[in-house]
Amino acid sequence: MNLDQTFRVELDILEKAHLRRTLRVTDPFSEKLLNFAANDYLGLSRHPALIEAVRRVIMDRGTGAGAARLVTGTDAAVLQFEEEIASWKEKEAALVFTSGYAAALGTMPTLVGKGDTIILDKLAHACLIDAARLSGATVRTFAHNDVQRLEALLQKISTGKGRILIVTESIFSMDGDAAPIQEIIELKERHGAWLFVDEAHATGLYGTTGAGLIAEMGLSAHVEIVMGTLSKALGSVGGYIAGSRILIDWLTNRARSFVYSTALPPGVVAASRTAVHLARGPEGHALRAQLRENIAHFQTGLPAPWKKRAMTTSAIQPLICGESSSALQLAATMREKGFLIPAIRYPTVPRNAARLRVTLSAAHAKKEIDALNEALAATLHPPSS
């Protein structure tokens, strides 16, 4: 078969399993859809201060960075921004990438390789899985947040040679629950491993300055590599790695997704810096308090059949449906009722764990959350567990 015939067959298989994706034109504003799908947890993507920062910088410096930073040099604003991230994350230094995905793929293969081992939480984000595979290290997984299984793997692996890197998220992107960071740190220190934590869905949201879950727990000094994104609560785009100055120097020399990628545009850097300043200050504190209120309000009004399925303390509230077809049907029904909430299916989540992923924002009004819960109450009830 030729290429088109080959992949038409594969697409048909996905279609029959309710797993085929299509790019759908969506404009929540013109369609008057209430957006409960975005990761814009603090509502900063439309904040006037970010918009004005981008406008000013674009008028002065244009829209593009021009080349990779090792080719044309680094804008002083980028270096200042990295220093601000490092200070925020209680680390010596930081390096920004074009995305969180690029940060993961560029970093992990510079830390470990053939003869080393990566131990990964089974529900870690795809970028972490892909980075682990790309590294060439032996990859082992432990059941989600199962520290006993992690300990068993460490006991077996630490008797051999090579580096050991433990990889987890702090707040998991699809389940919204938190990793047992304290217990993982105790294990990694006992067995001489390194710890890589992705704070994509915690940055801006936890701690007195929004630095993340690690900082809130007072554990920054015990995590060697901290990753995050600028595209969730910070309302911009890009990713970063924070750690020791030696680590960042090493990445500057060896992280291929940094060395061979054009730098972030000036407007993106301006928006991201403004977002970090807001998140660290009084307004960020107020927005986090508003978000916590909105999460509690959603959970209080959530129809009873869903409650035990969406009671995380984070902004991510998964409504587990089970079958992909059920999740697709519910997402379509909710769209008809005026709500944008995606159906999340395999391979993003495990088989038979398809869901609607409700994300809450400080920008949501109480009446919008009430309308969502009323719509959920009027839809098909979730399957009984």
C-alpha positions as CSV (number, residue, x, y, z in Angstrom):
1,M,0.0,0.0,0.0
2,N,1.1,3.6,-0.6
3,L,1.4,6.1,2.2
4,D,-2.1,7.4,2.1
5,Q,-3.7,3.9,1.9
6,T,-1.5,2.8,4.9
7,F,-2.6,5.6,7.1
8,R,-6.2,5.6,6.0
9,V,-6.4,2.1,7.4
10,E,-4.8,3.3,10.7
11,L,-7.1,6.2,10.9
12,D,-10.1,4.0,10.4
13,I,-9.0,1.9,13.3
14,L,-8.8,5.0,15.5
15,E,-12.2,6.1,14.3
16,K,-13.8,2.7,15.3
17,A,-12.2,2.9,18.8
18,H,-13.4,6.5,19.3
19,L,-9.8,7.7,19.5
20,R,-9.4,9.7,16.3
21,R,-8.5,13.3,16.8
22,T,-9.4,16.2,14.4
23,L,-8.4,19.8,14.5
24,R,-11.6,21.7,15.2
25,V,-11.9,25.5,14.7
26,T,-13.0,26.9,18.0
27,D,-13.6,30.5,19.1
28,P,-15.1,30.4,22.6
29,F,-15.7,34.1,22.5
30,S,-17.6,34.3,19.2
31,E,-19.4,31.1,20.0
32,K,-20.2,32.3,23.5
33,L,-18.8,29.2,25.0
34,L,-17.8,29.2,28.7
35,N,-14.3,28.0,28.6
36,F,-13.5,25.3,31.3
37,A,-10.8,23.7,29.1
38,A,-7.9,26.1,29.3
39,N,-4.9,26.0,31.7
40,D,-5.1,29.8,32.2
41,Y,-5.6,29.2,35.9
42,L,-5.1,32.9,37.0
43,G,-6.7,34.4,34.0
44,L,-3.4,36.2,33.1
45,S,-3.5,35.5,29.3
46,R,-5.9,38.5,28.9
47,H,-4.5,40.7,31.6
48,P,-4.1,44.3,30.5
49,A,-0.6,44.4,31.9
50,L,0.6,41.5,29.8
51,I,-1.0,42.8,26.7
52,E,0.5,46.3,27.2
53,A,4.0,44.8,27.9
54,V,3.8,42.8,24.6
55,R,2.6,45.9,22.7
56,R,5.5,48.1,23.9
57,V,8.2,45.5,23.3
58,I,6.9,44.6,19.8
59,M,6.8,48.2,18.8
60,D,10.4,48.7,20.0
61,R,12.1,45.3,19.1
62,G,9.8,43.6,16.5
63,T,8.2,40.2,16.6
64,G,11.0,37.7,16.4
65,A,14.3,36.9,18.2
66,G,16.1,36.2,14.9
67,A,18.2,33.1,15.8
68,A,19.3,30.9,18.6
69,R,20.9,32.6,21.6
70,L,24.3,31.1,21.0
71,V,24.3,32.6,17.5
72,T,23.2,36.2,17.8
73,G,23.6,36.6,21.6
74,T,21.2,37.0,24.4
75,D,18.9,40.0,25.0
76,A,19.6,41.4,28.5
77,A,15.9,41.1,29.3
78,V,16.1,37.3,28.8
79,L,19.0,37.0,31.3
80,Q,17.2,39.2,33.8
81,F,14.1,37.0,33.4
82,E,16.1,33.8,34.0
83,E,17.5,35.4,37.1
84,E,14.0,36.2,38.3
85,I,12.8,32.6,37.6
86,A,15.8,31.3,39.6
87,S,15.1,33.6,42.5
88,W,11.4,32.7,42.5
89,K,12.2,29.0,42.4
90,E,14.9,29.3,45.1
91,K,17.6,28.0,42.7
92,E,20.9,29.4,41.6
93,A,20.1,29.7,37.9
94,A,17.5,29.0,35.2
95,L,17.3,28.5,31.5
96,V,14.2,29.3,29.3
97,F,13.2,27.1,26.3
98,T,10.6,27.6,23.6
99,S,8.2,25.2,25.4
100,G,7.9,22.9,28.3
101,Y,8.2,20.0,25.9
102,A,11.4,21.4,24.5
103,A,12.7,21.9,28.1
104,A,12.1,18.2,28.9
105,L,13.5,16.8,25.6
106,G,16.6,19.0,25.9
107,T,17.3,18.4,29.5
108,M,16.8,14.7,30.3
109,P,19.2,13.3,27.7
110,T,21.9,15.6,29.0
111,L,21.6,14.2,32.5
112,V,21.5,10.5,31.8
113,G,22.2,8.1,29.0
114,K,23.2,4.5,28.3
115,G,24.0,2.6,31.5
116,D,21.9,4.9,33.6
117,T,18.3,4.5,34.8
118,I,15.2,6.8,34.8
119,I,12.4,5.9,37.1
120,L,9.2,7.5,36.0
121,D,5.7,7.9,37.5
122,K,3.4,5.9,35.2
123,L,1.1,8.9,34.7
124,A,3.8,11.4,33.9
125,H,3.2,13.8,31.0
126,A,4.1,12.6,27.5
127,C,7.0,15.1,27.2
128,L,8.6,13.4,30.2
129,I,8.1,10.0,28.8
130,D,9.5,11.0,25.4
131,A,12.5,12.7,27.0
132,A,13.2,9.6,29.0
133,R,13.1,7.4,25.9
134,L,15.2,9.8,24.0
135,S,17.9,9.7,26.7
136,G,18.9,6.2,25.9
137,A,18.8,5.3,29.6
138,T,16.9,2.3,30.9
139,V,13.4,3.4,31.7
140,R,11.4,1.9,34.6
141,T,8.0,3.0,35.8
142,F,6.2,2.9,39.1
143,A,2.4,2.9,39.6
144,H,1.1,6.4,40.1
145,N,2.3,7.9,43.4
146,D,3.2,4.4,44.7
147,V,6.2,5.1,46.8
148,Q,6.5,1.5,47.9
149,R,7.0,0.4,44.3
150,L,9.4,3.2,43.8
151,E,11.4,2.1,46.8
152,A,11.5,-1.5,45.5
153,L,12.9,-0.3,42.2
154,L,15.5,1.9,43.9
155,Q,16.6,-1.0,46.1
156,K,17.1,-3.2,43.0
157,I,18.7,-0.5,40.8
158,S,21.0,1.2,43.3
159,T,23.0,-1.9,43.7
160,G,24.3,-1.6,40.2
161,K,26.2,1.2,38.4
162,G,25.2,4.3,36.7
163,R,23.1,7.4,37.5
164,I,19.5,7.2,38.7
165,L,17.0,9.9,37.9
166,I,13.5,9.9,39.4
167,V,10.9,11.9,37.4
168,T,7.5,13.0,38.4
169,E,5.1,15.9,38.2
170,S,4.2,17.9,41.3
171,I,0.6,18.4,40.2
172,F,-0.5,15.9,37.6
173,S,-2.0,17.4,34.5
174,M,-4.8,15.0,33.9
175,D,-5.7,13.8,37.4
176,G,-5.0,17.0,39.3
177,D,-3.6,15.2,42.3
178,A,-0.2,15.9,44.0
179,A,2.9,13.8,44.1
180,P,4.2,12.6,47.5
181,I,7.2,14.9,47.1
182,Q,8.5,14.5,50.6
183,E,8.5,10.7,50.5
184,I,10.1,10.7,47.1
185,I,12.9,13.0,48.3
186,E,13.6,10.7,51.3
187,L,13.9,7.8,49.0
188,K,16.1,9.5,46.4
189,E,18.5,10.8,49.1
190,R,18.7,7.3,50.7
191,H,19.6,5.7,47.4
192,G,21.7,8.4,45.9
193,A,19.4,9.3,43.0
194,W,18.6,12.7,41.5
195,L,15.0,14.1,41.3
196,F,13.4,15.9,38.3
197,V,10.0,17.5,39.1
198,D,7.7,19.1,36.5
199,E,5.9,22.0,38.1
200,A,3.9,23.0,35.0
201,H,0.5,22.8,36.8
202,A,1.8,24.1,40.1
203,T,3.8,27.2,39.0
204,G,1.9,30.4,40.0
205,L,-0.6,28.5,42.1
206,Y,1.1,27.3,45.3
207,G,3.2,28.9,48.0
208,T,3.1,32.5,49.3
209,T,4.6,33.9,46.1
210,G,3.2,31.2,43.7
211,A,6.6,29.6,43.2
212,G,5.0,26.1,43.2
213,L,4.3,23.1,45.3
214,I,8.0,22.4,46.0
215,A,8.5,25.9,47.5
216,E,5.2,25.7,49.4
217,M,6.5,22.5,51.1
218,G,9.9,24.1,51.8
219,L,11.7,21.4,49.7
220,S,13.4,23.5,47.0
221,A,16.9,22.6,48.3
222,H,16.2,18.9,47.9
223,V,15.1,18.8,44.2
224,E,18.0,18.9,41.7
225,I,16.0,19.8,38.6
226,V,12.8,21.8,38.5
227,M,10.9,22.2,35.2
228,G,7.9,24.3,34.4
229,T,6.1,26.2,31.7
230,L,5.1,29.8,31.1
231,S,2.0,28.8,29.3
232,K,-0.3,27.7,32.1
233,A,-1.0,30.0,35.1
234,L,1.5,32.6,33.6
235,G,-0.6,33.0,30.5
236,S,2.3,33.1,28.0
237,V,4.3,30.5,26.2
238,G,7.6,28.7,26.8
239,G,9.3,26.5,29.4
240,Y,12.2,26.6,31.8
241,I,14.6,24.5,33.9
242,A,15.8,25.8,37.2
243,G,18.7,24.3,39.2
244,S,22.3,24.8,40.1
245,R,24.5,27.1,38.1
246,I,26.6,24.1,37.0
247,L,23.5,22.4,35.7
248,I,22.4,25.4,33.7
249,D,25.9,25.9,32.3
250,W,25.8,22.2,31.2
251,L,22.4,22.6,29.6
252,T,23.5,25.7,27.7
253,N,26.2,23.6,26.2
254,R,24.4,20.3,25.6
255,A,20.6,20.7,25.6
256,R,19.9,20.3,21.8
257,S,16.4,21.8,21.9
258,F,18.0,25.0,23.4
259,V,21.2,25.1,21.3
260,Y,19.4,24.6,18.0
261,S,16.2,26.5,18.5
262,T,15.5,30.2,17.9
263,A,15.1,32.1,21.1
264,L,11.8,33.2,22.6
265,P,10.4,36.3,20.8
266,P,10.8,39.6,22.8
267,G,7.1,40.0,23.2
268,V,6.8,36.5,24.8
269,V,9.6,37.3,27.2
270,A,7.9,40.6,28.2
271,A,4.6,38.9,28.8
272,S,6.2,36.2,30.8
273,R,8.2,38.6,33.0
274,T,5.1,40.6,33.7
275,A,3.2,37.5,34.6
276,V,5.9,36.4,37.1
277,H,5.9,39.8,38.7
278,L,2.1,39.7,39.0
279,A,2.1,36.2,40.4
280,R,4.7,37.0,43.0
281,G,3.0,40.2,44.2
282,P,-0.3,41.1,46.0
283,E,-2.4,40.6,42.9
284,G,-1.1,37.1,42.4
285,H,-1.9,36.3,46.1
286,A,-5.5,37.6,45.5
287,L,-5.9,35.6,42.3
288,R,-4.8,32.4,44.0
289,A,-7.3,33.0,46.8
290,Q,-10.0,33.6,44.2
291,L,-9.1,30.4,42.5
292,R,-9.3,28.4,45.7
293,E,-12.7,29.9,46.3
294,N,-13.8,28.9,42.8
295,I,-12.6,25.3,43.3
296,A,-14.5,25.0,46.5
297,H,-17.6,26.5,45.0
298,F,-17.4,24.1,42.1
299,Q,-17.0,21.1,44.4
300,T,-19.8,22.2,46.7
301,G,-22.3,22.5,43.8
302,L,-21.1,19.4,41.9
303,P,-23.9,16.9,41.3
304,A,-23.5,13.9,43.7
305,P,-22.7,11.2,41.1
306,W,-19.6,13.2,40.1
307,K,-18.3,14.2,43.5
308,K,-16.1,11.2,44.2
309,R,-14.6,11.6,40.8
310,A,-13.6,15.3,40.8
311,M,-12.5,16.2,44.3
312,T,-8.8,17.2,43.9
313,T,-7.5,20.3,45.6
314,S,-6.1,21.7,42.4
315,A,-7.6,23.6,39.5
316,I,-7.9,20.3,37.6
317,Q,-11.1,18.4,38.2
318,P,-11.4,15.2,36.2
319,L,-14.9,13.9,35.5
320,I,-14.2,10.2,34.8
321,C,-16.5,8.6,32.2
322,G,-14.7,5.4,31.4
323,E,-15.3,4.6,27.7
324,S,-14.1,7.1,25.1
325,S,-17.5,7.1,23.5
326,S,-19.1,8.2,26.8
327,A,-16.6,11.0,27.2
328,L,-17.1,12.2,23.6
329,Q,-20.9,12.2,24.0
330,L,-20.8,14.1,27.3
331,A,-18.3,16.7,25.8
332,A,-20.6,17.2,22.8
333,T,-23.7,17.6,25.1
334,M,-21.9,20.1,27.2
335,R,-20.8,22.1,24.1
336,E,-24.5,22.2,23.0
337,K,-25.2,23.7,26.5
338,G,-22.6,26.3,26.0
339,F,-19.5,24.9,27.7
340,L,-16.1,24.1,26.2
341,I,-14.7,21.1,28.1
342,P,-12.6,18.5,26.2
343,A,-13.0,14.8,26.2
344,I,-9.6,13.3,27.2
345,R,-9.0,9.8,25.9
346,Y,-6.3,7.2,25.5
347,P,-3.3,7.6,25.1
348,T,-3.4,10.8,27.0
349,V,-5.0,8.9,29.9
350,P,-5.1,5.1,30.5
351,R,-7.6,3.0,28.6
352,N,-11.1,3.0,30.1
353,A,-10.3,6.2,32.0
354,A,-11.6,8.7,29.5
355,R,-12.9,11.9,31.1
356,L,-13.9,15.4,30.8
357,R,-11.1,17.6,32.2
358,V,-12.7,20.6,33.9
359,T,-10.2,23.3,34.7
360,L,-11.1,26.2,36.9
361,S,-9.7,29.7,36.7
362,A,-9.6,32.7,39.0
363,A,-11.3,34.5,36.1
364,H,-14.5,32.3,36.3
365,A,-17.5,34.0,37.9
366,K,-19.5,32.1,40.5
367,K,-22.6,32.3,38.2
368,E,-20.6,30.6,35.5
369,I,-19.6,27.8,37.8
370,D,-23.2,27.4,39.0
371,A,-24.3,27.2,35.3
372,L,-21.7,24.4,34.7
373,N,-22.9,22.4,37.7
374,E,-26.5,22.8,36.6
375,A,-25.6,21.6,33.1
376,L,-23.8,18.6,34.5
377,A,-26.8,17.7,36.7
378,A,-29.0,17.7,33.6
379,T,-26.7,15.4,31.6
380,L,-26.3,11.7,31.6
381,H,-25.0,10.5,35.0
382,P,-21.5,8.9,35.1
383,P,-21.3,5.1,35.2
384,S,-21.4,3.7,38.7
385,S,-18.1,2.5,40.0
